[in-house]
Amino acid sequence: MKERLGKVPQKPGVYLFKDERGQVIYVGKAKALRNRLRSYFQSPSQFLPKVRAMMAKVRDFDYVVTANEVEALILESNLIKSYQPRYNIMLRDDKSYPYLKVTMAEEYPRLVIAREKKDGVSRYFGPYSDVGALRQTIRLLTGIFPVRTCRTLRLGRRPCLKRDIGRCLAPCTGEISREEYMRVVADVCRFLEGDHAGLLAGLEEEMREAADKLEFEKAARLRDTIRAVEKVSEKQKVVLENPWELDVMAFAPVNREMLGLVFKVRAGRVVGKETFELRTVMGEGLKEIVAYFIQRYYSESPDLPREILIPVEPEGREVLETWLSEMKKARVTIKVPHRGTKRQLMVMAEENARLLAEEKERAGEALGALVALAQVLSLETVPSRIECYDVSHLSGEGTVGSMAVLTEGKKDKSAYRRFNLGKDINDDYQALSEILRRRLTRGQEGDPAFLPMPDLVVIDGGLGQVNVAQRAMQEMGITVPVVGLAKKNEEIYFPSQREPLRLPRRHQALHLLQSLRDEAHRFAVTYQRTRRSHNIKQSELDRIAGIGEKRKMALLQAFGSVDAIKNATPEELSRVKGMNRSAAKRVFTFFNSKSGED
């Protein structure tokens, strides 16, 4: 599951956690799916007990991308009602979902969050699953349509701050008539219903009338409202105006197969999503695939809709419609939507199918590279976990090591590890041996941070480094295949074999090793620079008068270390960029005087 997180899009949507039986146990919504899902895959100690218990049962996850957060909120509620996941009920404490209520019974209606039963007079929109997100929605609405939100309305009083910041029309002051105020309330309702086209047409007409009457302040407010509606453009496709009963089918190629996706819409609500893989044998076209999928899918599904939306008209459409109608005992139609809300639903389904297909395709490519690597290296099994090691230092100082990891062919950054070797080890071979001994010892001791053990070890280096790594593992009684990848000619070295393996530059196994080697190198260099920067900040040079940050960096870049600066002559010091004779003399005196002070 962690491997998939990096491929989840940074888009709003709904995610579903599933247990080992594939049952949905939790449904949630997110503004950015990848960020939200990553938050669940942290140390269990950070979770509340309920979340910890849930994550212990999660074995898979799924997600649905939506156009905006409002859709994600509504879809989350619909899916919870459809699946009734165990952990949603527990975490929600059996509370009813809140609605956005427009209090039409009041003289000047307001926007409120309501959980009570519908009163038959007010307008209700929702339900929503997150009160915090619902409050954000109200802030969005009052920014466009400044209707009141206060509990009590006292006419003739001074307006509150919301009038000053443009978030309330302040009917309490009498500055706006009830007729005009109710037009704004009607616009709010039309906006929430998704009638953006009609709303914009009405606002534009009202703006022109205000301009003709020289009511420029009102015209300017309407102009700003029109721009805000156009900018937000939150067309609610997940909850539809019409109580449609339909299935939306979308398809996307993945490797040599086809992925099929079905959105199920019931009573105007998207209540579920299903995905399937179709293996194409004879190079069938999309029309044939759609026809086959409809026949196979509905022969096993008793839940038949009145309408099926598809991307292309299938072969034998009339026969399929007759067959489906007989099973349902009611008219079933198959259509290709070209415009309107149904077309928007199709676009949403196709986007989700495309994203899922891309994810599966990348997973297939990674597996293919691993199989190729196992073949060229003559490995007994396809490696699941590959570790690569690199050493970095600056002129023998600040030696550090890195371990980068591939799990199932994907970068597993949570498994990366750093090693601080200090000043005692300034030999690359010795450093590499020490890194491997530390890592393998921790693994043998059962440290979860260093488990599982690797299936293949890769060294950033040539024959010498590979032999050192092999010797270190043999002395510890560990038998793991080890190879080295030398940068100069991208050659692969095996222990005790002088002649390297040379693969074609475009070979997928070589690309896999190169990407891992580069990751280990980047990780080591970054760590070494971080430690060097930390040491620079605490340098002895800070104690010398007249040597600021720029001169300190210039000296260290010129000489490489503080020890080299100590041994430099005044003439050598003065030649450094930014230094002069006076500053060079102070540095020389500081390091060469008995007291060590300027």
C-alpha positions as CSV (number, residue, x, y, z in Angstrom):
1,M,0.0,0.0,0.0
2,K,2.8,2.4,0.8
3,E,4.2,1.9,-2.7
4,R,1.0,3.2,-4.2
5,L,0.9,6.3,-2.1
6,G,3.3,8.2,-4.3
7,K,1.1,7.6,-7.3
8,V,-2.1,8.8,-5.7
9,P,-3.0,12.2,-7.3
10,Q,-3.0,15.5,-5.4
11,K,-6.6,16.0,-6.2
12,P,-9.8,16.2,-4.2
13,G,-11.8,13.0,-3.8
14,V,-12.9,10.1,-1.6
15,Y,-10.8,7.2,-0.4
16,L,-11.9,3.8,0.8
17,F,-10.0,1.4,3.2
18,K,-10.6,-2.3,2.8
19,D,-9.9,-5.3,5.0
20,E,-8.5,-8.7,4.0
21,R,-11.8,-9.8,2.6
22,G,-12.1,-6.7,0.4
23,Q,-14.9,-5.2,2.4
24,V,-14.9,-1.4,2.8
25,I,-14.3,-0.6,6.5
26,Y,-13.8,3.2,6.2
27,V,-14.7,5.9,3.7
28,G,-13.1,9.4,4.0
29,K,-12.8,12.5,1.9
30,A,-9.7,14.7,1.3
31,K,-8.8,18.0,-0.4
32,A,-5.6,16.3,-1.5
33,L,-5.9,12.5,-1.6
34,R,-2.1,11.8,-1.5
35,N,-1.5,13.9,1.6
36,R,-4.5,12.5,3.5
37,L,-3.6,8.9,2.7
38,R,0.0,9.4,3.7
39,S,-1.1,10.7,7.1
40,Y,-2.5,7.2,7.9
41,F,0.8,5.4,7.1
42,Q,2.8,6.9,10.0
43,S,4.0,5.4,13.3
44,P,0.9,3.8,15.0
45,S,1.9,5.5,18.3
46,Q,0.7,8.8,16.8
47,F,-2.9,7.5,16.3
48,L,-5.9,7.6,18.5
49,P,-6.9,4.0,19.7
50,K,-9.8,3.9,17.2
51,V,-7.6,4.8,14.2
52,R,-4.9,2.4,15.4
53,A,-7.4,-0.4,15.5
54,M,-8.7,0.4,12.1
55,M,-5.3,0.6,10.4
56,A,-4.4,-2.8,11.9
57,K,-7.2,-4.3,9.7
58,V,-6.5,-2.3,6.5
59,R,-5.1,-4.4,3.7
60,D,-6.0,-2.3,0.6
61,F,-7.3,1.1,-0.3
62,D,-9.2,2.6,-3.2
63,Y,-10.0,6.2,-4.2
64,V,-12.4,8.3,-6.4
65,V,-11.2,11.6,-7.8
66,T,-13.7,14.4,-7.9
67,A,-13.7,17.8,-9.5
68,N,-13.8,19.7,-6.2
69,E,-14.1,19.4,-2.4
70,V,-17.9,19.9,-2.4
71,E,-18.3,16.8,-4.6
72,A,-15.9,14.9,-2.3
73,L,-18.0,15.8,0.7
74,I,-21.3,14.7,-0.9
75,L,-19.8,11.5,-2.4
76,E,-18.3,10.6,0.9
77,S,-21.7,10.7,2.5
78,N,-23.3,8.7,-0.3
79,L,-20.7,6.0,-0.1
80,I,-21.0,5.7,3.7
81,K,-24.7,5.2,3.3
82,S,-24.1,2.6,0.6
83,Y,-21.3,0.6,2.3
84,Q,-22.0,1.4,5.9
85,P,-18.4,0.9,6.9
86,R,-17.7,-0.3,10.4
87,Y,-15.2,2.3,11.3
88,N,-17.1,5.3,9.9
89,I,-20.0,4.6,12.4
90,M,-17.6,4.1,15.3
91,L,-15.6,7.3,14.6
92,R,-18.7,9.4,13.9
93,D,-20.2,8.4,17.3
94,D,-23.5,7.6,15.6
95,K,-24.2,11.3,15.0
96,S,-26.4,12.3,12.1
97,Y,-24.8,14.1,9.2
98,P,-25.2,17.9,9.1
99,Y,-27.1,19.8,6.5
100,L,-26.6,23.3,5.1
101,K,-29.9,25.0,6.0
102,V,-31.4,28.2,4.5
103,T,-34.0,29.4,7.0
104,M,-36.8,30.4,4.6
105,A,-39.3,30.9,7.4
106,E,-37.4,33.9,8.7
107,E,-38.0,37.4,7.3
108,Y,-34.3,37.7,6.3
109,P,-33.1,34.1,5.8
110,R,-29.7,33.0,7.0
111,L,-27.3,30.1,6.4
112,V,-26.9,27.7,9.3
113,I,-25.6,24.2,10.0
114,A,-28.5,21.9,11.0
115,R,-28.8,18.4,12.2
116,E,-32.5,18.4,13.1
117,K,-35.3,16.9,11.1
118,K,-36.4,18.9,8.1
119,D,-39.1,21.5,9.1
120,G,-40.8,21.5,5.7
121,V,-40.3,25.2,5.1
122,S,-36.5,25.8,5.1
123,R,-34.2,24.7,2.2
124,Y,-31.7,21.9,3.1
125,F,-28.6,21.0,1.2
126,G,-26.4,18.0,1.9
127,P,-25.9,16.0,4.0
128,Y,-22.2,16.6,4.7
129,S,-19.9,14.4,6.6
130,D,-17.5,17.0,8.1
131,V,-18.7,20.0,10.0
132,G,-15.3,21.7,9.6
133,A,-15.5,21.4,5.9
134,L,-19.1,22.6,5.9
135,R,-18.1,25.7,7.8
136,Q,-15.5,26.4,5.1
137,T,-18.3,26.0,2.5
138,I,-20.3,28.6,4.3
139,R,-17.4,31.0,4.3
140,L,-17.1,30.4,0.6
141,L,-20.7,31.1,0.0
142,T,-20.8,34.3,2.2
143,G,-17.8,35.5,0.3
144,I,-19.9,35.3,-2.9
145,F,-23.4,35.9,-1.6
146,P,-23.2,37.9,1.6
147,V,-26.3,36.7,3.4
148,R,-26.5,36.8,7.1
149,T,-25.4,34.0,9.4
150,C,-26.1,35.5,12.8
151,R,-28.6,33.9,15.2
152,T,-30.7,37.0,16.0
153,L,-31.7,39.9,13.8
154,R,-32.3,43.2,15.5
155,L,-33.4,45.9,13.1
156,G,-32.0,49.4,13.5
157,R,-28.8,48.3,15.2
158,R,-25.2,49.1,14.2
159,P,-23.8,46.6,11.7
160,C,-21.1,44.1,12.8
161,L,-17.7,43.6,11.3
162,K,-19.0,41.2,8.7
163,R,-20.6,44.1,6.8
164,D,-17.3,46.0,6.8
165,I,-15.4,43.0,5.3
166,G,-18.1,42.4,2.7
167,R,-19.5,39.1,4.1
168,C,-23.0,40.4,5.1
169,L,-25.5,42.7,3.4
170,A,-26.5,43.9,6.9
171,P,-30.3,43.8,6.6
172,C,-30.3,44.8,10.3
173,T,-29.4,48.4,9.3
174,G,-32.1,48.7,6.7
175,E,-29.6,49.4,3.9
176,I,-31.1,46.7,1.7
177,S,-34.7,46.0,1.0
178,R,-36.2,42.6,1.8
179,E,-37.0,42.1,-1.9
180,E,-33.4,42.6,-3.0
181,Y,-32.2,40.5,-0.1
182,M,-34.4,37.6,-1.1
183,R,-33.1,37.8,-4.6
184,V,-29.6,37.1,-3.1
185,V,-31.0,34.2,-1.0
186,A,-32.6,32.8,-4.2
187,D,-29.1,33.1,-5.9
188,V,-27.6,31.1,-3.0
189,C,-30.1,28.3,-3.5
190,R,-29.6,28.2,-7.2
191,F,-25.8,28.1,-6.7
192,L,-26.2,25.1,-4.3
193,E,-28.5,23.4,-6.7
194,G,-25.9,23.6,-9.4
195,D,-27.8,25.9,-11.8
196,H,-24.8,28.1,-12.6
197,A,-25.8,28.9,-16.1
198,G,-29.2,30.3,-15.1
199,L,-27.7,32.0,-12.1
200,L,-25.1,33.8,-14.1
201,A,-27.7,34.9,-16.7
202,G,-29.9,36.3,-14.0
203,L,-27.0,38.1,-12.3
204,E,-25.8,39.6,-15.6
205,E,-29.3,40.9,-16.3
206,E,-29.6,42.4,-12.8
207,M,-26.2,44.0,-13.2
208,R,-27.2,45.7,-16.5
209,E,-30.4,47.0,-14.9
210,A,-28.4,48.5,-12.0
211,A,-26.0,50.1,-14.3
212,D,-28.8,51.6,-16.4
213,K,-30.3,53.1,-13.2
214,L,-26.9,54.5,-12.3
215,E,-26.8,52.2,-9.2
216,F,-23.0,51.7,-9.7
217,E,-22.3,50.3,-6.2
218,K,-24.9,47.6,-6.7
219,A,-23.7,46.9,-10.2
220,A,-20.1,46.6,-8.9
221,R,-21.2,44.1,-6.2
222,L,-23.1,42.0,-8.8
223,R,-20.0,42.1,-11.1
224,D,-17.8,40.7,-8.3
225,T,-20.4,38.0,-7.6
226,I,-20.5,37.0,-11.3
227,R,-16.7,36.7,-11.4
228,A,-16.6,34.7,-8.2
229,V,-19.3,32.2,-9.5
230,E,-17.4,31.8,-12.7
231,K,-14.1,31.3,-10.9
232,V,-15.4,28.7,-8.4
233,S,-17.6,26.9,-11.0
234,E,-18.5,24.1,-8.6
235,K,-20.9,22.1,-10.7
236,Q,-22.2,19.3,-8.5
237,K,-22.0,16.2,-10.6
238,V,-22.0,13.8,-7.7
239,V,-25.6,14.7,-6.6
240,L,-27.7,15.4,-9.7
241,E,-30.8,17.4,-10.2
242,N,-32.7,14.5,-11.7
243,P,-33.1,11.2,-9.8
244,W,-31.4,9.2,-12.5
245,E,-30.8,5.5,-12.2
246,L,-27.8,4.7,-14.4
247,D,-24.4,3.1,-14.7
248,V,-21.4,5.0,-16.2
249,M,-18.8,2.8,-17.8
250,A,-15.3,4.0,-18.8
251,F,-12.2,2.1,-20.1
252,A,-8.5,2.7,-20.2
253,P,-5.7,0.6,-21.7
254,V,-3.1,-0.8,-19.2
255,N,-0.1,-2.7,-20.5
256,R,-1.7,-5.3,-22.9
257,E,-5.0,-5.4,-21.1
258,M,-7.9,-3.1,-20.6
259,L,-9.2,-1.6,-17.3
260,G,-13.0,-1.2,-17.0
261,L,-14.6,1.1,-14.4
262,V,-18.3,1.4,-13.4
263,F,-19.8,4.3,-11.5
264,K,-23.2,3.4,-10.1
265,V,-25.7,6.3,-9.9
266,R,-29.0,5.6,-8.0
267,A,-31.6,8.2,-7.2
268,G,-29.3,10.9,-8.7
269,R,-26.4,9.9,-6.4
270,V,-23.1,8.2,-7.1
271,V,-23.3,5.3,-4.6
272,G,-20.4,3.1,-5.7
273,K,-17.5,2.4,-8.0
274,E,-16.2,-1.0,-9.3
275,T,-13.1,-1.7,-11.4
276,F,-12.3,-4.8,-13.6
277,E,-9.4,-6.0,-15.7
278,L,-10.2,-7.3,-19.1
279,R,-7.6,-9.4,-20.9
280,T,-7.7,-8.8,-24.7
281,V,-6.4,-11.8,-26.7
282,M,-7.2,-11.0,-30.3
283,G,-6.6,-7.2,-30.4
284,E,-10.3,-6.4,-30.1
285,G,-11.4,-2.9,-30.6
286,L,-13.2,-0.7,-28.0
287,K,-16.6,-1.4,-29.4
288,E,-16.1,-5.2,-29.0
289,I,-14.7,-4.8,-25.5
290,V,-17.7,-2.6,-24.4
291,A,-20.2,-5.1,-25.8
292,Y,-18.4,-8.0,-24.1
293,F,-18.1,-6.2,-20.8
294,I,-21.8,-5.2,-20.7
295,Q,-22.9,-8.8,-21.3
296,R,-20.4,-10.3,-18.8
297,Y,-21.0,-7.7,-16.1
298,Y,-24.8,-7.8,-16.1
299,S,-25.0,-11.5,-16.4
300,E,-23.5,-11.6,-12.9
301,S,-25.1,-8.4,-11.4
302,P,-28.7,-8.3,-10.5
303,D,-28.6,-4.6,-10.0
304,L,-29.7,-3.3,-13.4
305,P,-30.1,0.4,-14.0
306,R,-32.5,2.1,-16.4
307,E,-29.7,3.6,-18.4
308,I,-26.1,2.7,-19.2
309,L,-23.6,5.4,-20.3
310,I,-20.7,4.2,-22.4
311,P,-17.8,5.9,-24.3
312,V,-18.6,4.4,-27.7
313,E,-21.7,2.6,-29.1
314,P,-21.1,-1.2,-28.8
315,E,-21.7,-3.8,-31.4
316,G,-25.2,-5.2,-31.3
317,R,-26.6,-2.4,-29.1
318,E,-30.2,-3.2,-29.9
319,V,-29.8,-6.9,-29.0
320,L,-28.1,-5.9,-25.7
321,E,-30.9,-3.5,-24.8
322,T,-33.5,-6.2,-25.5
323,W,-31.6,-8.7,-23.3
324,L,-31.2,-6.2,-20.4
325,S,-34.8,-5.0,-20.6
326,E,-36.1,-8.6,-20.4
327,M,-34.0,-9.2,-17.3
328,K,-35.1,-6.0,-15.6
329,K,-38.7,-6.3,-16.8
330,A,-38.4,-2.6,-17.7
331,R,-36.9,-0.5,-20.4
332,V,-33.1,-0.3,-20.3
333,T,-31.2,2.0,-22.7
334,I,-27.6,2.2,-23.7
335,K,-26.3,5.7,-24.7
336,V,-23.2,7.6,-25.5
337,P,-23.5,11.0,-23.8
338,H,-22.3,14.0,-25.8
339,R,-23.3,17.0,-23.7
340,G,-24.7,18.1,-20.4
341,T,-24.4,16.6,-16.9
342,K,-24.3,13.0,-18.2
343,R,-21.3,13.9,-20.4
344,Q,-19.6,15.4,-17.3
345,L,-20.2,12.2,-15.4
346,M,-18.6,10.3,-18.3
347,V,-15.6,12.6,-18.2
348,M,-15.2,12.0,-14.4
349,A,-15.3,8.2,-14.9
350,E,-12.8,8.4,-17.7
351,E,-10.4,10.4,-15.6
352,N,-10.6,7.9,-12.8
353,A,-10.1,5.0,-15.2
354,R,-7.1,6.7,-16.7
355,L,-5.4,7.3,-13.3
356,L,-6.0,3.8,-12.2
357,A,-4.6,2.4,-15.5
358,E,-1.5,4.6,-15.2
359,E,-0.9,3.3,-11.7
360,K,-1.2,-0.4,-12.8
361,E,1.0,0.3,-15.9
362,R,3.8,1.7,-13.7
363,A,3.5,-1.3,-11.4
364,G,3.8,-3.6,-14.4
365,E,6.8,-1.8,-15.8
366,A,8.6,-2.1,-12.4
367,L,7.9,-5.8,-12.3
368,G,9.3,-6.2,-15.8
369,A,12.5,-4.4,-14.9
370,L,12.9,-6.7,-11.8
371,V,12.5,-9.8,-13.9
372,A,15.0,-8.5,-16.4
373,L,17.5,-7.7,-13.6
374,A,17.1,-11.2,-12.1
375,Q,17.9,-12.7,-15.6
376,V,21.0,-10.6,-16.4
377,L,22.4,-11.1,-12.8
378,S,21.6,-14.8,-12.8
379,L,19.7,-14.5,-9.5
380,E,17.7,-17.4,-8.2
381,T,14.6,-15.3,-7.5
382,V,13.2,-12.0,-8.6
383,P,14.5,-9.5,-5.9
384,S,11.7,-8.0,-3.8
385,R,14.0,-5.6,-1.7
386,I,17.1,-4.1,-3.3
387,E,19.5,-2.0,-1.2
388,C,22.2,0.3,-2.5
389,Y,25.0,1.9,-0.4
390,D,27.2,4.9,-1.0
391,V,29.9,6.8,1.0
392,S,30.4,10.6,1.0
393,H,33.0,12.8,2.6
394,L,34.9,16.1,2.0
395,S,38.6,15.6,1.9
396,G,38.4,12.7,4.3
397,E,36.3,14.7,6.8
398,G,32.7,14.3,7.8
399,T,32.3,10.8,6.4
400,V,28.7,9.6,6.1
401,G,27.0,6.7,4.4
402,S,23.6,6.1,2.9
403,M,21.3,3.2,2.1
404,A,18.6,3.6,-0.6
405,V,15.9,1.0,-1.1
406,L,13.7,-0.3,-3.8
407,T,10.7,-2.4,-2.8
408,E,9.1,-4.3,-5.6
409,G,10.9,-2.0,-8.0
410,K,9.7,1.2,-6.4
411,K,11.6,3.8,-4.3
412,D,10.8,3.0,-0.7
413,K,12.0,6.3,0.9
414,S,10.6,5.4,4.3
415,A,13.3,2.6,4.3
416,Y,16.2,4.8,3.5
417,R,18.8,5.0,6.2
418,R,21.8,7.3,7.0
419,F,25.1,6.5,8.7
420,N,27.3,9.0,10.5
421,L,30.9,7.6,10.5
422,G,32.6,10.7,12.0
423,K,36.3,11.6,11.8
424,D,37.6,8.1,12.7
425,I,36.9,6.6,9.3
426,N,38.2,8.4,6.3
427,D,38.8,5.4,4.0
428,D,36.0,4.5,1.5
429,Y,36.6,0.8,1.9
430,Q,36.6,0.9,5.6
431,A,33.6,3.1,5.7
432,L,31.6,0.8,3.4
433,S,32.5,-2.2,5.5
434,E,31.4,-0.4,8.7
435,I,28.1,0.7,7.1
436,L,27.2,-2.8,6.0
437,R,28.1,-4.3,9.4
438,R,25.9,-1.8,11.2
439,R,23.0,-2.3,8.9
440,L,23.2,-6.1,8.9
441,T,23.7,-6.3,12.6
442,R,20.6,-4.3,13.2
443,G,18.7,-6.6,10.9
444,Q,19.9,-9.7,12.7
445,E,18.9,-8.2,16.0
446,G,15.3,-7.9,14.7
447,D,15.2,-4.1,14.5
448,P,12.0,-3.3,12.5
449,A,13.8,-0.2,11.0
450,F,16.2,-2.6,9.2
451,L,13.8,-5.4,8.2
452,P,13.3,-7.2,6.0
453,M,16.8,-8.2,5.0
454,P,17.8,-7.4,1.3
455,D,17.4,-9.8,-1.6
456,L,20.2,-7.9,-3.5
457,V,22.9,-5.5,-2.4
458,V,24.2,-2.9,-4.8
459,I,27.3,-0.8,-4.2
460,D,28.1,2.5,-5.7
461,G,31.5,1.6,-7.0
462,G,33.6,-1.0,-8.8
463,L,35.4,-4.3,-8.1
464,G,37.2,-3.1,-4.9
465,Q,34.0,-1.9,-3.2
466,V,32.2,-5.1,-4.2
467,N,34.9,-7.3,-2.8
468,V,34.8,-5.4,0.5
469,A,31.1,-5.7,0.8
470,Q,31.2,-9.4,0.0
471,R,33.9,-9.9,2.7
472,A,31.9,-8.0,5.3
473,M,28.8,-10.1,4.7
474,Q,30.7,-13.4,4.7
475,E,32.3,-12.6,8.0
476,M,28.8,-12.1,9.4
477,G,27.6,-15.3,8.0
478,I,25.2,-13.6,5.6
479,T,24.7,-14.8,2.0
480,V,23.1,-12.1,-0.2
481,P,23.9,-11.4,-3.9
482,V,26.0,-8.3,-4.2
483,V,27.0,-6.2,-7.3
484,G,28.6,-2.9,-7.9
485,L,27.7,-0.2,-10.5
486,A,30.7,2.0,-11.5
487,K,29.8,5.5,-12.7
488,K,32.4,6.0,-15.3
489,N,31.2,3.4,-17.9
490,E,28.1,2.2,-16.1
491,E,29.6,-1.3,-15.7
492,I,28.3,-4.0,-13.3
493,Y,30.9,-5.7,-11.2
494,F,30.6,-9.1,-9.4
495,P,32.7,-10.2,-6.5
496,S,36.1,-11.6,-7.5
497,Q,35.4,-11.2,-11.2
498,R,37.7,-8.7,-13.0
499,E,35.6,-8.6,-16.1
500,P,32.4,-6.5,-15.6
501,L,29.0,-6.9,-17.2
502,R,28.2,-4.3,-19.8
503,L,24.5,-3.8,-20.6
504,P,23.0,-1.8,-23.4
505,R,22.4,1.8,-22.3
506,R,18.7,1.4,-22.8
507,H,18.4,-1.9,-20.9
508,Q,15.6,-1.6,-18.3
509,A,17.6,-3.5,-15.8
510,L,20.5,-1.0,-16.1
511,H,18.0,1.9,-15.7
512,L,16.7,0.3,-12.5
513,L,20.2,0.0,-11.1
514,Q,21.1,3.5,-12.2
515,S,18.1,5.1,-10.6
516,L,18.8,3.3,-7.3
517,R,22.5,4.2,-7.4
518,D,21.7,7.8,-8.1
519,E,19.3,7.8,-5.1
520,A,21.9,6.4,-2.8
521,H,24.4,9.0,-4.0
522,R,22.0,11.9,-3.7
523,F,21.0,10.8,-0.2
524,A,24.6,10.5,1.0
525,V,25.7,13.8,-0.5
526,T,22.7,15.6,1.0
527,Y,23.4,14.2,4.4
528,Q,27.1,15.1,4.2
529,R,26.2,18.7,3.2
530,T,23.7,19.0,6.0
531,R,26.3,17.9,8.6
532,R,28.9,20.1,7.0
533,S,26.6,23.1,7.2
534,H,25.8,22.3,10.8
535,N,29.5,22.2,11.6
536,I,30.2,25.4,9.7
537,K,27.6,27.2,11.8
538,Q,29.6,26.1,14.9
539,S,33.1,26.8,13.4
540,E,36.0,28.2,15.3
541,L,36.0,30.9,12.7
542,D,33.0,32.5,14.3
543,R,35.3,33.6,17.2
544,I,37.5,35.7,15.0
545,A,36.6,39.4,14.8
546,G,35.9,40.6,11.3
547,I,35.2,37.1,9.9
548,G,31.5,37.0,9.1
549,E,29.4,34.3,7.3
550,K,30.6,35.2,3.8
551,R,34.3,35.2,4.6
552,K,33.9,32.0,6.7
553,M,32.3,30.2,3.7
554,A,34.9,31.6,1.3
555,L,37.7,30.3,3.5
556,L,36.2,26.8,3.9
557,Q,35.5,26.6,0.2
558,A,39.1,27.6,-0.6
559,F,40.8,25.3,1.9
560,G,38.3,22.6,2.5
561,S,38.6,22.4,6.3
562,V,39.4,24.4,9.4
563,D,42.6,22.3,9.8
564,A,43.8,23.5,6.4
565,I,43.0,27.1,7.3
566,K,45.1,26.7,10.5
567,N,48.2,25.7,8.4
568,A,47.8,28.4,5.8
569,T,50.2,31.4,5.6
570,P,48.9,35.0,5.8
571,E,49.7,35.4,2.1
572,E,47.6,32.3,1.2
573,L,44.7,33.6,3.4
574,S,44.7,37.0,1.9
575,R,44.4,35.6,-1.7
576,V,40.9,34.2,-0.8
577,K,38.0,36.1,-2.3
578,G,36.6,38.6,0.1
579,M,39.7,38.6,2.4
580,N,42.3,41.4,2.8
581,R,45.7,41.6,4.6
582,S,44.2,42.8,7.8
583,A,41.6,40.0,7.9
584,A,44.2,37.4,6.9
585,K,46.5,38.5,9.7
586,R,43.7,38.2,12.3
587,V,42.9,34.6,11.1
588,F,46.6,33.6,11.2
589,T,47.2,35.2,14.6
590,F,44.1,33.5,16.1
591,F,45.2,30.0,15.1
592,N,48.9,30.5,15.8
593,S,48.9,32.4,19.0
594,K,49.3,30.5,22.3
595,S,46.0,31.7,23.7
596,G,44.1,30.9,20.5
597,E,42.5,34.4,20.7
598,D,42.7,37.4,18.4
